[in-house]
Amino acid sequence: MADEKQFTIPLRKEFSKAPSYKKSERAIKAIREFIEKHMKTDDVKIGKNLNLKIFERGRKNPPPRIKVKAVKEEKLVRVELPEFPFETKVEKKEKKKETKEKTEEVKHEHKHDETKQESKKLPVTPVKETATENKEEVKKEEKLEVKEVTEKPKEKKLDIDKSKKTNK
């Protein structure tokens, strides 16, 4: 069961103890200590929007007090501004798992294809299927063209220089 509470945390006394260039960092530590004390836990996660609000005016000038919403889930406490929802990262993990499964399937298919080709004992010819390889070839060709274009004027300049020397 999630326990939810709202607090107004006074920060001025805490960040006034720190040098000017560390005031916002000290305010973040003060929020963490305040939540640890009042929610009776050691594991505190500060939300993205709360962090942005503290650093909104720079690292030297944090707000003197801030209202927060704290939600306790087992031993973890999440702290965020009251008007923002808590963000979860579960979706990204699922996407990573899906991509891993796809790559494993592709690798398995390639291995299966290789065993078939080995059993037939036919020479394997590389096939260019990806667009990235084509792009790399185009870039190489463009570089060659650029080199040719830049080399021609140099040769002309050298010829002109030689002709000037012979005339003198």
Backbone as a ProteinNet text record, in pm:
[ID]
protein_1_A
[PRIMARY]
MADEKQFTIPLRKEFSKAPSYKKSERAIKAIREFIEKHMKTDDVKIGKNLNLKIFERGRKNPPPRIKVKAVKEEKLVRVELPEFPFETKVEKKEKKKETKEKTEEVKHEHKHDETKQESKKLPVTPVKETATENKEEVKKEEKLEVKEVTEKPKEKKLDIDKSKKTNK
[TERTIARY]
83.8	0	88.2	55.3	134.9	86.8	180.7	151.5	193.6	97.9	125.5	108.9	208	203.1	256.8	211.2	262.6	335.8	449.5	532	570.6	590.7	657.8	792.2	897.9	1031.5	1103.2	1145.3	1223.4	1369.2	1419.7	1554	1654.1	1604.9	1694.1	1802.6	1766.7	1865.7	1972.3	1931.9	2026.4	2123.4	2071.1	2163.9	2243	2202.3	2283.4	2413.1	2420	2541	2646.2	2606	2696.4	2752.4	2868.2	2918.6	2822.2	2829.6	2730.1	2722.3	2833.2	2831	2777.4	2750	2696.3	2558.2	2490.1	2362.8	2255	2240.6	2137.1	2166.4	2293.4	2329.2	2295.7	2321	2289.8	2138.6	2061.4	1914.7	1863.6	1922.5	1883.6	1913.1	2029.8	2063.7	1966.7	1925.5	1831.7	1695.6	1651.2	1524.1	1534.5	1645.1	1665.3	1665.3	1736.2	1741.8	1604.6	1532.3	1399.9	1305	1306.8	1217.8	1259.5	1388.8	1434.7	1384.5	1389.3	1348.1	1196.6	1118.4	973.6	903.9	962.8	901	966.6	1070.2	1137	1188.2	1270.3	1333	1467.1	1549.7	1681	1687.5	1593.5	1596.7	1499.7	1554.5	1473.6	1511.9	1411.3	1431.6	1366.1	1446.3	1396	1358.6	1237.6	1185.4	1254.6	1238.8	1301.6	1253.6	1123.3	1067.5	1105.6	1115.4	1159.9	1304.9	1386.7	1526.9	1538.6	1458.6	1460.6	1413.9	1315.9	1265.4	1372.9	1449.2	1556.4	1664	1701.2	1808.2	1756.7	1629	1567.6	1639.3	1677.8	1743.1	1895.3	1946.7	2091	2133.6	2261.5	2310	2336.8	2336.3	2365.1	2240.2	2120.9	2001.5	1879.7	1876.8	1760.4	1643.8	1522	1408.6	1422.9	1372.3	1387.9	1302.3	1193.3	1109.3	1042.6	1000.4	939.2	834.9	723.5	618.1	641.1	634.8	658.5	553.2	541.9	455	544.9	531.2	613.4	523.5	562.2	487.9	581.3	539.3	621	567.8	654	621.6	720.6	675.7	759.8	871.6	997.9	1106.4	1152.2	1098.3	1137	1040.4	1094.4	1012.4	1045	941.5	957.4	906.5	985	950	940.2	831.5	808.2	724.5	720.1	632.3	487.2	396.7	259.1	183.5	212.3	135	183.9	291.8	345.5	329.7	301.9	295.1	435.5	444.1	572.3	599.4	724.1	762.5	817.2	783	836.1	913	1011.4	1096.5	1074.8	959	932.4	924.1	867.9	847.6	979.6	1080.7	1208.6	1271.7	1258.9	1315.1	1247.6	1115.7	1045	1092.2	1114.5	1160.9	1297.9	1385.5	1518.1	1509	1420	1404	1356.8	1262.5	1211.1	1322.2	1403.8	1511.6	1614.4	1641.6	1735.6	1682.6	1551.8	1493.1	1502.2	1477.2	1483.8	1624.6	1724.2	1862.3	1903.3	1856.4	1888.6	1825.8	1702	1636.9	1715	1757.9	1832.9	1964.3	2034.8	2159.9	2135.6	2027.7	1995	1967.8	1895.6	1867	1995.6	2087.4	2212.7	2293.8	2297.3	2370.1	2307.6	2174.3	2103.8	2134.7	2136.4	2168.5	2310.7	2404.5	2543.5	2559	2488.4	2499.2	2442.8	2337.9	2282.9	2383.8	2447.4	2543.3	2665.3	2708.1	2822.4	2790.1	2666.6	2629.6	2624.7	2586.8	2584.2	2723.7	2814.9	2952.6	2959.5	2876	2878.3	2953.7	3024.7	3095.1	2993.8	3024	2934.9	2979.4	2886.6	2918.7	2850.1	2922.2	2860.1	2759	2644.2	2537.9	2520.9	2519.7	2502.8	2354.1	2303.5	2161	2129	2220.5	2187.9	2214.6	2139.4	2153.3	2278.8	2323.6	2441.8	2565.9	2577.5	2691.8	2690.3	2571	2558.5	2598.4	2557.5	2592.5	2742.9	2806.8	2951.7	3021.9	2972.8	3031.8	3017.4	2900	2877.1	2971.9	2990.8	3082.2	3224.8	3269.3	3403.2	3418.9	3316.3	3321.6	3329.2	3248.9	3250.5	3388.3	3451.2	3584	3684.3	3673.6	3762.9	3743.9	3616.8	3588.4	3644.2	3628.2	3677.5	3828.8	3897.1	4042.2	4085.3	4017	4050.8	4033.5	3924.6	3897.5	4001	4039.6	4137.9	4277.9	4309.2	4442.2	4464.6	4365.7	4381.6	4429	4368.2	4418.4	4561.9	4601	4738	4835.9	4803.3	4890.3	4903.5	4793.6	4796.1	4884.3	4871.1	4951.1	5099.9	5134.7	5273.3	5324.9	5241.8	5281.9	5305	5216.6	5230	5357.2	5384.4	5504.8	5630.7	5631.3	5748.1	5769.7	5660.7	5672.2	5724.5	5684.7	5733.3	5882.4	5928.5	6069.5	6153.8	6104.6	6180.6	6187.2	6082.6	6079.8	6179.2	6202.5	6292.7	6430.6
-117.9	0	124.1	217.2	338.7	444.9	501.1	608	739.6	833.4	958.2	1076.4	1165.2	1284.5	1403.6	1524.4	1647.5	1726.4	1782.6	1859.4	1992.5	2091	2214.1	2211.4	2202.4	2184	2318.7	2364.8	2489.4	2460.9	2536.3	2510.2	2620.4	2739.6	2854.2	2830.7	2775.6	2753.5	2653.5	2556.6	2452.9	2503.9	2567.6	2608.5	2733	2803.1	2918.2	2872.1	2746.1	2689.8	2654.6	2650.3	2607.8	2729.9	2714.1	2823.8	2850.8	2969	3011.3	2918	2860.9	2776.1	2635.4	2601.7	2469.6	2476	2590	2604.6	2509.6	2493.5	2404.4	2258.8	2220.6	2083.6	2058.6	2157.8	2146.1	2139.8	2211.5	2206.4	2066.3	2001.3	1864	1770.4	1786.6	1703.4	1728.7	1854.8	1888.7	1823.7	1821.3	1754.1	1606.1	1545.3	1403	1373.6	1454.5	1434.4	1455.2	1556.8	1586.3	1469.1	1416.2	1303.5	1178	1153.8	1038	1045.2	1162.6	1181.2	1164.1	1226.9	1227.5	1103.5	1036.5	915.3	788.8	803.9	692.7	585.4	628.3	536.8	593.5	507.3	550.9	566.2	506.4	506.2	611.9	722.8	834.1	861.4	867.2	900.3	1034.8	1130.9	1264.2	1269.7	1318.9	1322.9	1425	1404	1488.4	1633.1	1654.1	1789.6	1864.5	1794.5	1858.1	1903.8	1820.2	1855.6	1978	1981	2095	2223.1	2208.8	2325.7	2382.7	2297	2343	2416.4	2362.5	2420.6	2522.6	2558.9	2648.8	2784.2	2838.9	2970	2957.5	2841.8	2820.2	2749.5	2720.4	2646.1	2737.1	2869.1	2961.3	3017.6	2996.7	3062.9	2969.8	2868.4	2779.6	2849.2	2795.9	2856.4	2836.8	2929.6	2919.5	2808.9	2771.2	2660.5	2598.6	2474.1	2405.8	2306.9	2298	2202.3	2076.6	1961.9	1834.6	1733.1	1629.4	1515.8	1394.4	1320.9	1202.2	1079.3	976.2	850.7	740.2	667.4	557.8	426.1	351.3	219.5	121.7	39.3	-51	29.7	14.9	89.6	208.3	224.3	330.7	448.2	569.9	690.7	771.8	805.7	889.4	1028.8	1130.2	1268.9	1344.7	1422	1497	1619.7	1714.7	1829.4	1780	1844	1792.5	1786.8	1875.2	1879.8	1783.3	1711.8	1620.2	1475.1	1383.2	1240.6	1182	1067.5	998.7	923.2	929.2	861.9	723.1	628	492.6	457.3	368.9	331.4	186.8	130	-10	-30.7	64.3	50.1	34.8	108.7	102.6	-35.9	-96.8	-230	-330.4	-318.9	-411.4	-395.6	-271.7	-249.5	-310.9	-298.3	-356.9	-507.7	-568.3	-713.5	-755.2	-678.9	-711.9	-704.5	-601.8	-588.9	-699.3	-737.9	-848	-976.6	-1002.8	-1124	-1123.7	-1008.1	-999.3	-1025.9	-968.9	-989.2	-1135	-1198.8	-1340	-1425	-1390.9	-1464.9	-1449.2	-1327.6	-1301.7	-1378.7	-1377	-1451.4	-1599.8	-1651	-1791.9	-1824.3	-1737.8	-1761.6	-1763.4	-1672	-1667.7	-1795.5	-1842.1	-1965	-2082.3	-2083.9	-2190.5	-2185	-2067.1	-2051.1	-2097.5	-2064.2	-2103.1	-2255	-2323.1	-2468.9	-2530.6	-2473.5	-2525.6	-2509.1	-2391.8	-2365.2	-2455.1	-2481.2	-2568.8	-2711.2	-2754	-2889.6	-2904	-2798.2	-2802.1	-2782.6	-2724	-2696.5	-2606.5	-2505	-2407	-2284.9	-2216.7	-2096	-1986.9	-1921.9	-1818.4	-1684.7	-1616.5	-1484.6	-1379.5	-1275.9	-1173.7	-1091.7	-1068.8	-992	-862.9	-750.7	-621.4	-593.4	-609.5	-592.7	-463.2	-413.3	-298.9	-168	-68.9	64.5	133.3	93.9	158.8	128.9	7.1	-27.2	54.7	71.8	153.3	297.1	349.7	486.3	500.8	400.2	404.4	406.4	327.3	325.6	461.8	523.2	654.8	756.4	751.3	844.1	826.4	700.4	674.1	730.9	712.5	764.3	916.7	979.6	1125.4	1174.4	1104.8	1143.2	1134.4	1028	1013.4	1129.1	1164.9	1274.8	1405.2	1426.7	1548.5	1554.5	1444.7	1441.2	1474.2	1417.7	1443.7	1591.4	1650.4	1791.4	1879.8	1847.8	1930.9	1912.4	1798.5	1773.8	1845.5	1859.9	1923.1	2067.6	2152.3	2289.6	2296	2207.4	2207.2	2182	2088.9	2058.5	2179.4	2249.7	2367.5	2475.2	2494.9	2595.2	2562.3	2435.5	2394.9	2423	2393.5	2419.2	2568.4	2650.7	2795.9	2842.9	2790.7	2828	2789.4	2671.1	2627.3	2716.3	2753.6	2840.2	2977.4	3030.3	3160.3	3152.4	3043.8	3028.7	3019.5	2949.8	2934.9	3067.6	3150.1	3278.7	3375.9	3368.1	3459.1	3419.2
0	0	0	-88.3	-102.6	-4.6	69.2	163.4	99.1	81.1	12.4	107.6	108.6	193	115.8	156.2	97.6	204.7	166.5	259.3	196.6	282.2	241.9	311.9	234.1	290.3	293.4	412.2	419.6	380.7	286.5	236.1	271.3	306.2	322.5	427.2	543.2	649.1	605.2	526.8	484.9	378.9	273.7	168.6	205	311	354.3	421.4	460.9	521.9	416.3	290	181.9	108.8	42.3	-40.8	-156.9	-213.5	-312.9	-433	-476.7	-595.2	-568.1	-440.8	-407.8	-344	-351.8	-281.4	-332.4	-462.1	-515	-481	-485.1	-447.6	-300.5	-216.5	-73.9	-52.6	-133.8	-124.4	-158.1	-257.3	-292.6	-175.8	-113.3	3.3	117.8	135.6	242.9	218.4	93.8	60.2	93	53.1	78.3	229	307.6	453.4	518	474	527.9	503.6	382.4	348.7	424	438.6	515.4	659.1	716.6	856.4	871.6	785.1	802	747.3	651.9	596.8	651.9	732.5	802.6	705.2	613.6	518.4	473.9	415.2	369.2	217.2	145.5	-0.5	-54	-105.7	-155.5	-300.8	-387.3	-528.3	-555.8	-603.6	-633	-780	-807.6	-944.1	-1032.8	-1161	-1262	-1251.2	-1238.5	-1236	-1108.6	-997	-872.6	-886.3	-943.8	-966.1	-1057.3	-1162.9	-1253.8	-1184.5	-1095.5	-1022.1	-929.7	-863.6	-774.3	-854.4	-969.8	-1051	-1153	-1145.2	-1242.6	-1251.1	-1138.2	-1134.8	-1123	-1151.3	-1147.9	-1020.3	-1010.4	-893.8	-775.6	-796.3	-686.6	-619.7	-678.6	-626.5	-624.8	-536.5	-529	-457.9	-469.6	-398.1	-246.7	-164.5	-19.7	43.6	-20	27.6	-93.8	-77.3	-191	-141.5	-213.5	-180.9	-262.8	-195.2	-262.5	-223.8	-305.9	-278.9	-265.8	-156.2	-132.1	-126.4	-199.1	-200.6	-156.7	-51.3	0.8	-52.2	-121.3	-174.3	-114.3	-20.4	56.7	123.8	81.7	145.4	61.6	-57.7	-149.1	-137.5	-131.5	-130.6	-254.7	-330.9	-449.1	-415	-451.9	-421.7	-553.1	-567.6	-690.2	-658	-751.3	-735	-736.9	-660.7	-649.1	-782.2	-874.9	-998.9	-1106.6	-1082.1	-1181.5	-1136.4	-1232	-1196.4	-1185.2	-1121.7	-1108.8	-1237.8	-1284.5	-1408.5	-1377.2	-1462.8	-1448.5	-1574.5	-1562.3	-1674.3	-1717	-1687.1	-1718.2	-1868.5	-1942.7	-2086.1	-2160.8	-2121.3	-2190.1	-2176.6	-2061	-2040.4	-2132.9	-2148.9	-2236.1	-2380.1	-2423.5	-2559.7	-2580.9	-2480.3	-2491.6	-2504.9	-2425.6	-2432.1	-2570	-2628.4	-2760.3	-2865.1	-2858.4	-2957	-2939.7	-2815.1	-2791.8	-2853	-2833.8	-2888.8	-3040.8	-3102.8	-3248.7	-3298.9	-3232.4	-3275.7	-3259.1	-3151.9	-3131.2	-3241.4	-3282.4	-3388.7	-3519.2	-3547.1	-3669.5	-3667.5	-3554.1	-3542.5	-3563.9	-3506	-3519.7	-3666.3	-3735.6	-3876.6	-3958	-3931.3	-4004.9	-3981.6	-3859	-3829.3	-3904.5	-3908.4	-3976.6	-4126.1	-4183.6	-4325.2	-4353.9	-4265.7	-4285.2	-4284.5	-4195.4	-4190.5	-4317.8	-4373.2	-4498	-4611.2	-4615.7	-4721.7	-4708.5	-4587	-4566	-4609.1	-4584	-4621.3	-4773.6	-4844	-4989.1	-5047.7	-4968.4	-5007.9	-5131.7	-5131.3	-5238.6	-5189.5	-5276.6	-5232.3	-5193.4	-5084.4	-5033.7	-5090	-5155.7	-5210	-5124.1	-5085.1	-5001.3	-5081.5	-5021.6	-5084.6	-5006.4	-5076.7	-5009.1	-4996.5	-4874.7	-4851	-4777.7	-4699.8	-4616	-4687	-4648.5	-4706.8	-4654.8	-4534.7	-4477.5	-4559.6	-4610.5	-4693.9	-4822.1	-4880.5	-5001.4	-4973.6	-4859.5	-4822.5	-4806.8	-4747	-4729.7	-4865.5	-4961	-5094.4	-5161.5	-5147.8	-5207.6	-5146.8	-5013.4	-4947.7	-4999.6	-5017.2	-5068.7	-5209.4	-5292.7	-5428.9	-5428.5	-5338.8	-5329.3	-5285.7	-5192.7	-5147.5	-5262.4	-5343.7	-5457.2	-5555.6	-5581.8	-5673.3	-5618.4	-5489.1	-5427	-5437.9	-5416.7	-5428.3	-5570.8	-5670.9	-5809.7	-5842.4	-5794.6	-5822.6	-5756.4	-5634.3	-5566.1	-5623.1	-5677.5	-5732.5	-5864.8	-5947.7	-6078.2	-6067.2	-5983.3	-5974	-5923.7	-5837.8	-5788.1	-5901.6	-5989.7	-6102.2	-6193.7	-6216.1	-6301.9	-6241.4	-6110.2	-6042.6	-6055.5	-6040.1	-6053.2	-6194.3	-6296.1	-6434.2	-6456.4	-6399.5	-6414.3	-6345.9	-6225.7	-6152.5	-6231.6	-6291.8	-6370.4	-6489.4	-6554.6	-6674.6	-6636	-6519.4	-6472.7	-6444	-6385.3	-6352.2	-6478.3	-6579.8	-6702.4	-6779.3	-6768.4	-6837.2	-6772.5	-6645.3	-6574.6	-6595.7
[MASK]
++++++++++++++++++++++++++++++++++++++++++++++++++++++++++++++++++++++++++++++++++++++++++++++++++++++++++++++++++++++++++++++++++++++++++++++++++++++++++++++++++++++++

